[in-house]
Amino acid sequence: MTDQTSLELDGPVPGTVADAQRILRSLPRWFGVDSALLRYAQDTQRFPTFWAAERGCAIAFMTLREHFPASWEVHCMAVQADARAKGVGRQLHRHAEHWLLAQGARHLQVKTVAAGHASPEYAETRAFYTALGYAELEVFAGLWRPGLPVLQMIKVLHGGP
């Protein structure tokens, strides 16, 4: 189990593409398309990126994308397979939320695979975001590709200035 006192949170800072690739490759059921995986890893260099590490080794990251000053999106979030379900993602998300509030953000959205697609992995993803306070907003039937329904979820950020 991850020792929460030893978890190091940082960001937004660019990380290494290699760390992002390593984390993503540990999750083939979520990030099994190599071209997308490589894009997500590269995006850690262009979007605000938050990192969680243990003993100096990155075990999770989250990239955010600004649509408007008050409206942002979780572009990619991944927790290394052996660190999942231990609170790492929740703490990393909370860290990023504090930063967003300081920037004046008020809304945070995420897109994931909708329930219309049979996938236990994405059922876990939806449950994770629901537990963080996200609400289902809309399903897009062909946003990413035909036959893959995309669920948009949104969270109102509270606190800050």
C-alpha positions as CSV (number, residue, x, y, z in Angstrom):
1,M,0.0,0.0,0.0
2,T,1.2,3.5,-0.8
3,D,2.3,5.4,2.3
4,Q,0.4,8.7,2.0
5,T,3.0,10.5,4.1
6,S,5.7,9.6,1.6
7,L,3.6,10.8,-1.4
8,E,5.2,13.8,-3.1
9,L,2.9,16.0,-5.1
10,D,4.2,18.6,-7.5
11,G,3.0,20.8,-10.3
12,P,2.3,22.2,-12.6
13,V,5.7,21.3,-13.9
14,P,6.8,19.4,-17.0
15,G,7.8,15.9,-16.3
16,T,9.6,13.5,-18.4
17,V,7.9,11.9,-21.4
18,A,9.6,8.6,-20.4
19,D,7.9,8.7,-16.9
20,A,4.5,9.4,-18.5
21,Q,5.0,6.6,-21.0
22,R,6.0,4.2,-18.3
23,I,3.0,5.0,-16.2
24,L,0.6,4.8,-19.2
25,R,2.1,1.5,-20.4
26,S,1.3,0.0,-17.0
27,L,-2.4,0.5,-17.8
28,P,-2.9,-1.3,-21.2
29,R,-6.7,-1.7,-20.7
30,W,-7.0,2.1,-20.5
31,F,-4.2,3.2,-22.8
32,G,-3.7,0.4,-25.2
33,V,-3.5,2.4,-28.4
34,D,0.1,3.3,-28.8
35,S,-0.3,6.4,-30.9
36,A,-2.7,7.9,-28.3
37,L,-0.4,6.8,-25.4
38,L,2.5,8.6,-27.1
39,R,0.4,11.8,-27.6
40,Y,-0.6,11.8,-23.9
41,A,3.0,11.4,-22.8
42,Q,4.1,14.3,-25.1
43,D,1.3,16.4,-23.8
44,T,3.0,16.5,-20.4
45,Q,5.3,19.0,-22.1
46,R,2.7,21.4,-23.4
47,F,-0.2,21.3,-20.8
48,P,0.0,22.1,-17.1
49,T,1.0,18.7,-15.6
50,F,0.8,17.5,-12.0
51,W,2.8,14.6,-10.6
52,A,2.7,12.2,-7.7
53,A,5.9,10.4,-6.7
54,E,7.2,8.0,-4.1
55,R,10.8,8.2,-3.1
56,G,11.5,10.5,-6.1
57,C,9.9,8.1,-8.7
58,A,6.8,9.3,-10.6
59,I,3.8,7.0,-10.0
60,A,1.0,9.2,-11.4
61,F,0.4,12.3,-13.5
62,M,-2.5,14.5,-14.5
63,T,-2.6,17.0,-17.4
64,L,-5.0,19.9,-17.5
65,R,-6.3,21.8,-20.5
66,E,-7.7,25.3,-20.3
67,H,-10.7,26.0,-22.5
68,F,-11.6,29.3,-20.9
69,P,-10.1,31.0,-17.8
70,A,-12.9,29.6,-15.6
71,S,-13.3,26.2,-17.4
72,W,-10.7,23.5,-17.6
73,E,-10.5,19.9,-18.5
74,V,-8.7,16.8,-17.2
75,H,-6.9,16.0,-20.4
76,C,-5.2,12.8,-19.1
77,M,-4.9,11.2,-15.7
78,A,-3.0,8.0,-15.0
79,V,-1.9,6.2,-11.8
80,Q,0.7,3.4,-12.2
81,A,-1.0,0.0,-12.0
82,D,0.6,-1.1,-8.7
83,A,-0.3,2.3,-7.1
84,R,-4.0,2.3,-8.0
85,A,-6.8,2.2,-5.5
86,K,-4.6,3.6,-2.7
87,G,-5.7,7.3,-2.7
88,V,-2.9,8.5,-5.0
89,G,-5.3,9.7,-7.8
90,R,-7.6,11.4,-5.2
91,Q,-4.7,13.3,-3.7
92,L,-3.2,14.3,-7.0
93,H,-6.6,15.5,-8.2
94,R,-7.1,17.6,-5.0
95,H,-3.6,19.1,-5.5
96,A,-4.5,20.1,-9.0
97,E,-7.9,21.5,-7.9
98,H,-6.1,23.9,-5.4
99,W,-4.0,25.2,-8.2
100,L,-7.0,25.6,-10.5
101,L,-8.9,27.6,-7.8
102,A,-5.9,29.9,-7.5
103,Q,-6.0,30.5,-11.2
104,G,-9.7,31.5,-10.9
105,A,-11.1,28.3,-12.4
106,R,-14.7,27.4,-11.5
107,H,-15.5,24.3,-13.6
108,L,-13.5,21.2,-14.4
109,Q,-14.7,18.6,-16.9
110,V,-13.5,15.2,-17.9
111,K,-14.4,12.9,-20.8
112,T,-14.4,9.2,-20.5
113,V,-16.0,6.2,-22.1
114,A,-19.7,6.1,-21.4
115,A,-21.6,3.3,-19.7
116,G,-23.1,2.2,-23.1
117,H,-19.7,0.6,-23.8
118,A,-19.1,-2.6,-21.8
119,S,-15.8,-2.1,-20.0
120,P,-15.2,-2.8,-16.3
121,E,-12.1,-0.5,-16.5
122,Y,-14.1,2.5,-17.6
123,A,-16.8,1.7,-15.0
124,E,-14.0,2.1,-12.4
125,T,-13.0,5.4,-14.1
126,R,-16.6,6.7,-14.0
127,A,-16.9,5.7,-10.3
128,F,-13.6,7.4,-9.5
129,Y,-14.8,10.7,-11.0
130,T,-18.2,10.4,-9.4
131,A,-16.6,9.9,-6.0
132,L,-14.6,13.2,-6.6
133,G,-17.9,15.1,-7.1
134,Y,-18.3,15.0,-10.9
135,A,-21.7,14.8,-12.4
136,E,-22.7,13.3,-15.7
137,L,-23.4,16.0,-18.3
138,E,-23.8,14.6,-21.8
139,V,-23.0,11.5,-23.9
140,F,-21.5,12.0,-27.4
141,A,-22.0,8.9,-29.6
142,G,-19.2,9.4,-32.1
143,L,-16.9,12.1,-30.6
144,W,-13.8,9.9,-30.5
145,R,-14.8,7.2,-33.0
146,P,-18.0,5.4,-34.1
147,G,-19.2,2.8,-31.6
148,L,-17.3,4.4,-28.6
149,P,-19.8,6.6,-26.6
150,V,-18.0,9.4,-24.7
151,L,-19.4,10.7,-21.4
152,Q,-18.7,14.3,-20.4
153,M,-18.7,14.8,-16.7
154,I,-18.4,18.2,-14.9
155,K,-17.5,19.4,-11.5
156,V,-18.0,22.8,-9.9
157,L,-14.9,23.9,-8.0
158,H,-15.6,25.5,-4.7
159,G,-13.3,27.7,-2.6
160,G,-10.4,29.9,-3.7
161,P,-10.5,33.7,-4.2
